[in-house]
Amino acid sequence: MEETAIYENHLKGEYMVENGSDSLVISPRSCYRLGEETLWLIANLPAKGSQPDFLGALSALGLIEADKIYTRLLSIGVLRERQVRPRIKTALKWLINPDIRLIPAKFQERVLALAGFSKPYSSGKTLAVLFTGLSVIGAVAFLPALFNITQSHIGAYLFGLIAAGSMVHELGHSMAAAYAGIGLRPVGFSVYLFYPVFYTNVSGMENLTLRKKLLVDCGGFIAQSGYMLALGIISLATGNSIYAEAVRWIMLIMLFNLNPFMRTDFYWIYADIRGHFSGHTWMDKLHVAYLTTFLGFTGWLLYHAYNSIINLVTSGYGIILQPDRVWHEGYKIIIGSYFVVMVITGGLRRIKESHEELKATIKKIPT
């Protein structure tokens, strides 16, 4: 007997923010612009069920033509078929592309409410300008920290300070999104190519002005610079060098985020500027040069991944010859193999996507 498909009302209970005549419903990875009637349906339909279950629920709400409404909800992605994967496949997918929600938008809203901040957050314009100014001062004042190494070992406390700085960075994107009118955003954790990352879902920025888009793009830098300024003041007040060292590492992370050939903040700044000037020949030519360099950088990453494979094979062969080394060095093979797989799978995907975009852009340039 054929199994009945199960569908999910996956936006039920998700964070929502009003945006003009519609509302934005923000899931961990996406953003949906929906009208009042659709939001009412999401709230009143079950979280999951079969087609007959949803048709029955729609009829129970007193709605006529339940089948047409059901089809419409499927077409706009409000209802989606539940995917049941084998546990092994699910585990492998999670290892290759882990995705952990750390700070939901609803939680951020509750904390802000307890701190006395209520919607709309745009009312804090003076505070935002002041904090931005202090953040810029922090970034400039502690630039020399890049060249002053005070700690040779990253202990747990120093690592915690650095990780907290990255978390503040992502919360900065969330606060900037709320200030721009598209609501607070969930913060999560994943792995991109060869490095672990915190990330913020800022989808749904399409209707924002370029200025507001850039504000959201730079919100992380602003918040992280303010955090760095606070650590610098603590270091000067206490004389404890660990805070100065945390500033140095945070500065290095910020510089890494300025790499336009990774999916870091500067990449999105460039993407939003390009989108604003799309259709201009000079921008298309610039984008061709950018994509060419982007492909070259990706090829360089894959070349290093290839060299890493050679080193891993050599190390693995050495362990086979000396089994007692497994307990001391075996973890290096496991971790190294994991990141090599990440770079190769992500790098090949980058090359395919960028190559297709490059061909499409070249076609747009008049000859």
Phi, psi and omega in degrees: 000131182289135181287144178280131180294142177253134181246151182248135168268072197288348179267357180297124179086357180284164181292138182228144177220136178290139181214091184072223180281345179249186176229152175260127174252121191250115175266175182304327185240346187228180179213134183237133175263114187228153179274173185299319182296318180295319178298322178296320178295317179302317183292330187258349177272156179294160181291331178202162179165177178275175177303313177301326179297315181289322177296321177295320180294321179294320178293322180295336178279000178084020183266135175271160183055050182301325182295322178292320178295319179299314179297321179295318179297325176292318185293328180266003174085008177290319172254140178216151182290135180286126181267120178253110180254152173303146184301322180295317179296320178296318180295318180295319179297320180293323179293320181284324181222071180295147181213105184241124176278120184261310184231096179298155179297323179299321179295317178300319181297319180295317180296316178297322178296319178295328180278358177096007178262122179242162179289150357279143183289344179295348179291346180268040185298315181298316179297320180296316179296318179297315182295323178297317178299315178297324180294318178297318178301318180298316181297321181283317185296326185254017175302322177300341180299339178299332187253007181244093180277117182247344180232130179266349183226133179270102177277180184297318183293317179297317178300320178297319178296319180292315180296322178297324177297320178293323178293319177299322178303311181292322176296331175297319175298317181297314180295321179294323177297318178296319178297326181281353175099008181248017171084161174295155186232143180292146178250133181227183179229137177208188175234127179243118184054260186243009183221144177287144184221146161272148180217159177234130178282107179244030177294157181093020180270003190304324185270002179282155172290162180300321181300317181288325176299315180293328176298315178295317179300321185266357182302325179295316178299319181298309181294319181292325177293321176297319177297319179295321177299318179297317179296321179296320179294318178298319179297317179293324183286325185259339184076010181273118185288345183295328179288324176294322179292323176298320177300317181299314181293322179294322176298319179296320178296319178296321178295321177299322180292350177270002178287114184282354183257009170242166180278056179256185188302319183294329176300315182288329174299313179298316182298320180289322177294318179298317179299324180293324183256020180298144182097346177273131182300320181297325178288322177298319178295318177299321182291325175299315178297319180296312182296324178297315178293321179300315178295321177297318179296319179296320176299322177297318178298317180293326177298317178291327176296321178298315178297324178295324178297318178300316180295322179294319178297318179296316179295319179297320178296321178295324179292323177299321179287332180230081184304333181295343180285346182303319184290337183258328187234356182301325181297331179296322179294317182295310181294317180298317179297320180301312183287329175296316178299319179299314182295317183293311182296315179291321181294317178296322177294319178299317182296315180298311182296316183291324179296317179295319179293323179296315179298318181295322181290319180298323179296332182283339184282123180295141180263000000 
